[in-house]
Amino acid sequence: MTFEQLLYIIAFRFKETHRYGIGKTRLIKLAYLADVFHTRLTRERLTNVPWIFWHYGPYVAEYPEILASPAFIIEDSGEHEHILPGTDWDIPKPSHEEELSISRAMKLADEDFNELLDFVYF
């Protein structure tokens, strides 16, 4: 699975549940957790993206460029940017193990933002 596909699946599921877009930071942290959960489950990475630790947490250098692709719509409310899935992109079908990993990460999507960051960082 590509990193872009993982981000799309998370953004799509968040939008389906909440009816609004996911924040940029929450999106990348959930993607990181899905990758971690998949590695724990299968001993293989979910994506081949090179994670770096930047400003105390996991980040992907290409993240802004990926979000600028047609797969995503960025809504800027003035205070925050929210990411929505693009309308002309097919949702990739995850394997069973990928689904387990993504679903486990999505269970944390509604956590208080600071609690989510603490979970990711520590």
Secondary structure, 3 states (H helix, E strand, C coil): CCHHHHHHHHHHHHHHHHCCCEEHHHHHHHHHHHHHHHHHHHCCCCCCCCCEEECCEEECCCHHHHHCCCCEEEEECCCCEEEEECCCCCCCCCCHHHHHHHHHHHCCCCCCHHHHHHHHHC
